Amino acid sequence: MGVFAIAFYAPNTAVWNAANSLFISIVAGGVFALASGLYILYFFVDPNDMAATAILLPQDIGQALEDIANKATDYKIFVRTGRHFRAEILPLLVKQARRNRLPIRVEIILLDFRDDTLCTKYASYRKTSSFDRQAWSARYVQQEVLATILKVIEVSRDNRGLVDIQLFLSKRLSTFRIEGSSDEILVTREDPKDTAARYLRSHRDFSAFVNELSWIRDDAYRIAANDDGALPTTLAAMFGDDAPIADIEAQAARAMTSASPYVR
């Protein structure tokens, strides 16, 4: 009201000019504050999101996976052959379940080794891009998947009632691995020189990766469990005589105890 009174009774005076300048300054300041807030909101990451995610250097990935396994009461993994998982992470999950005397549920999604075309395609990719490219062939892919399955069978048999393993075979190829617990997920790449992304449960993208894992699992072939809930104890019981197993099983059995190629 004071501004309107000055404008009516004392236009074009020093008082009016000062009041007008003050009003313009207030409006301009408000517009600037609003624009700045919108700019920061759009272009900058929420500090809470920054705290809930991290980019891990290659040398830190192994320890991060171990930390998750040592605290997990459940674990999910989508991977192609599972070489590092069977050698390093699965034993930690078993040890942690035994130590805490607390059952753990593990969902494992591997490449469907029964699909020769799929295995050839993946082997070709690894042969051109992997640090151990000389090893890769369709037969090697099948061997390593079977080696992981044999390890999973062993763990399921020896820890019945303590380690509940759900095993799936997927025809979906990806250059990423997704694995973790209900509290934390890691997204890694194939090469040990690649970085990884870590997402805590509080991060806004965490649920997206949980959904991704669920969709992949739902589209995959599930290995049926026995009546007691454990996995079948032999490859033949799992897959019958149709799968390309007989001439690979011996090599897979030897590979089952091999060290992770990612551990240096």
Secondary structure, DSSP 8 states (H G I E B T S, - for coil): -HHHHHHHHSTTSHHHHHHHHHHHHHHHHHHHHHHHHHHHHHHS--HHHHHHEEEE-HHHHHHHHHHHHHH-SEEEEE-SS-HHIIIIIHHHHHHHHHHHT--EEEEEEEE-TT-HHHHHHHHHHHHHH-TTGGG--HHHHHHHHHHHHHHHHHHHHHTTTTEEEEEEEE----SEEEEE-SSEEEEEESSTTS-EEEEETTSTTHHHHHHHHHHHHHHSEE----TTSS--SSHHHHHTTTSTTTTTHHHHHHHTT---TT--
